[in-house]
Amino acid sequence: MKKNFSYYLVLTLKGMAMGAADAVPGISGGTIALLLGIYEELINTIGNINTSLLKDLKSNGFIYFWQKLNGNFLLSLIIGIGISLITFVQITAYFFDKYPILIWSFFLGLVLATIYVIYKLIKSWNYINLMFIMVSAFISFYLSEISTIVNIDIDLTYILICGIIAASAMIIPGISGALILVVLGLYSTMINAVNNLEFDKIITFTSGAIIGLLSFSKIIKWMFSKNSSLTYSILLGFVIGSLSKVWPWKSELGQNILPSSYIGENYLFYSIILVSIGFLLIFSVEKIQKLNN
């Protein structure tokens, strides 16, 4: 496939979708990357970043270094993610505050489609795959249900550690990095830091995120190289476990309930439409990708 300007423009838009997802507790940027067909390239690109690249820069020049880094790919994604984080944080917060059921319904459709997409990527099935699906689904479900940490002394060291943990979660489909920040009691702090341009907190968190991405991506890259079907089985479990978090109808205590038990307007008809749109959107994306290959 020829990688021209339009390709990188589309890649930037995909980065924006990842950034919007990572800004919202409940859906993972890794899930969006998997849906949009860039997950493996993302993991391989980040996993290949090491000190040898600096030697290549010194001995072979910037162009060779940039190509080996897959720099255009990374830069396009980073620009898109950055635009989303800066622009859509407040917009997303507004819509989740005003229309939570409708927004979560759309995300539910995306997550259901993700399960189907990952299922197709698993080439071989056995009891080990099933066991890992159940284990990772339990972990994902548990992380989405545990209570938020409170009364934490939030300093720059704590922000750095949270950045490492959250970034590691962000690249796992099904586990929301933003949700991890909610659990760690840092979500509102970082949202305010972005809105108010508190650069000390932003730079510290970004540094932690880079450490987490570089470290954890190498683990996932190694897993893909050893057994891709088993790796996808683990990812499938993580996504299945996240279904509880994206269920649109919640009680006043935050528990999942049936639409008929929801107090107030349950928007069931519109929710079904949005779930369907979210699900069918993935097939449109896949069709476009096949046309471009």
N, C-alpha and C positions, 0 to 999 in steps of 0.2 A: 504493500500500500504506500502510495506517494504521500509524504508528510509535508504538505504545503501550508500556506497561511490559514486556509479554512480548517485544516485539521487541528492546528494549534488553537484556533479560535474556539472550536468545539471542545477541545480539551480544557480550555479556560472555563467554559460554561460548566463542564463536568466538575471542575475544581470548585466552582461557585456552589454547585449542588452539594458537594462534600462539606464545604464550609458551613452552609446553612444547616446541614444535618448535625455536624459537630457542635453547633451552637445551641442545639435543642436537646434537653434531657429526654432520652427515650429511643433515639435512633442513631445508629453509628455511621460515621463517615466511611468506615470500612465496608459497611453494607452498601452504601451508594456506589463506592468504587467497584464493588463486585457486580452490582446491577448494571453498571455502565461499561463493563468489560475491560477495566483498566487495573484490576486488583493485582494480578500476578506481575504485571510490568511495574507497578508501583512498589511492590514488595522487593522485586529483584533489583530495581534501581536504587532504592534506599539501602538494601542489603549489600550492594556493591561499593558503597561509600566507605573508604578506609584511607589510611595514611599514604598508601602507594599512589593515590591520585595526585597528591602533592608532588611526588617524585616525577610523575608523568608531566605535570605542569612545568616543572623546572627543566626537564630534559627534552620534552617533545613539543612544548609550546601550548598555548591556550586552546587552540582549535582542537588538537588531539585530546586534551584534558576534558574539554566541554563535551565532545562526542562520547568519550568513555563514561563520563558522568551521566550521560543522557540528559544533558542540561536543558534542552528545549522542552522536554517532557516535564521535568521538575519545575522549571520556571513558569510554564503555563499553568500548572496545577497550583503552585504557590500564589500566583497572581489571583487566580479565581477564588481560592480559599480566603485570601486576604480581603478581597472585595466583599465577600459574604460576611466575614466576621465583623468588618467595619460598618457595612451598610445595613445588613439585614438583622442584626441582633435586636434592635428595637422594634423593627417591623414584625419579626417572628414573635417577639414577646407580646406585642399588641394582639396579633391574631390568635395566639394561644390563650390570651386572657379573654377575648371576646367570643371566639368560636372554637373552643377546645375540642368538642365532639367531632366537628367537621374536619378539623386539621388532623386529629388522631385517626379518623376513618381513612383519610388519604394515605397516611403513613402505614396503616394496617394493610392496605392493598399492596403497598410497596414491599412490606416485609413478607407477606404471603407469596408474592412473586419471587422474592429472593429465595425462599425455601424451594420453590420449583426449579429455579435456575441452578442452585447448588446441587440439588438432587440429580439433575442431568449431567453434572460434571463428575459425579462419582461413577467410575468405570467398573469397579468390582465391589461386591457385597459379601460380607461374612459376619460372624458373631462379634468379631473385634470391632468392626465399624459400628455395629449397633450399640455395643457397650460404650464406645467413646461418644456417640451421639447422645446417649442418656446422661453420661457424666457431664459433658459440656453444657447440655441443656439445663441440668440442675444448677451448675455454677452460674450460668447466665440468669436464670430465674432468681436465684438467691441474691445475686448482686443487685437485681432490680427491685427487690423487696425489702432489703435491710434498711434500717433507720438511718437518718442523717446524723453525722457526728456533730455535736454541738459543744460550745464552750472551749473551742480550740484557740490557742494563741497563734494567730496568723501573722507570721513574720516572713521575711524573704526566704529563709531556709525551708520553711514549711511549704511556701509557694513553689520552690524548686522541686521538692520531693513530689508534690501533687502534680506538677507538670510532667515528671517522669512517668508516674503511674497513669495519668489520664491519656497521655500520648500513646502509651503501650496499648491501652484499651481502645483508642480511636481506630486503630488499624485492624481490630478484630471485628468482623461482621457480627452484629447482634449485641455487642457490648458498647454502650454509649459512653464516650469519654466525658461528655457534659454531665451525664448521670453520675459518673464516678466523682466529678467535682461537687455535685449536689450532696452525695454521700459524705464526702470529705469536708463539707462545710465551706467550700471555696467558690461555688458557682456565682453567687451574687457579688462576691468580692471582685472576681475577674470581669464580670459583666460591667460593673461600675468602673473598673480600671480601664477597660476598652472605651467606654463612653466618655470618660474624663481624661483620657490620654495620660494615665499614670505610668510613665515609661519605666520606672524602676520595677514595678510589678510585672508589666508586660514583658520586659526583657528577661527577667528572672524566670517567669513561667515559660517563655519561648526557649530559653536555654535548657530547662528541664525537659521540655517536649522534644527537643532535638536529641538529647541523650536517650530518652525513651524510645524514640523512633529508630535511631541507629542501632540500638541494642536489640530490641525485640524483633525488628524486621529481619535480622540475621537468623534468628531462631525459626521464624516462619518460612524464610527462604530455604533453610536446611530441611525443614519438614516437607516442603514441596518436592525437593530433590530426592528425598528418601522414599516417600509414599504419598503421592498427590491425592489418591482416593481417600486414604485415612485422614489426611489433612482437611480435605473438604468435608469429611464426615464430622470432624470436630467443629468446623465452622458452621455446618448445618445445625448441630446441636445448640451452638451459641445463638443462632438466629431463632430457632424454635423456642428457646428459653426466653427470648425477648418479647414474645407475643403478649405475655401478661402485661408488660409495661405499656404497649401501644394500644391495648384494648380501650376503646373510646369512652365507655360508660363506667363511671366510678361513683361510689357512694361518697357521702360527706367525709368518711374516714379514709378515703382513697382506695377502697376495696373494689375489685371488679364485680359488676352486677349485670344482669340482663337489661336490655333496653326498656322492657316493660316495667322494671322496678325502679327506673331512674326518676327522681323527683324533678319535675319540670319538663320542658320540651326535649324529647330524645332525638329529634331529627332523623328518625330511622330511615325514611325514604331517601333523603339526601345523603345519608351516610352510606347506604348501599350503593348509590351511584358513585360516590367518591372512592369507596373501596374498589369498585369495578374499574374506575378510571385509573387508579393507582396500579392495579394489577395489569390492565391492558397496556398501560404506558410502557411497561417493560418489554412487551412483545414488539411494540413499535420501535423501541430503541434497538432491539436485537435485529430487526429487519433492516433498519438503516445501516447498522454496522456490517451486516452481510453484503449490502449493496456497495459499501465503501471498500470492502476487502478484495 
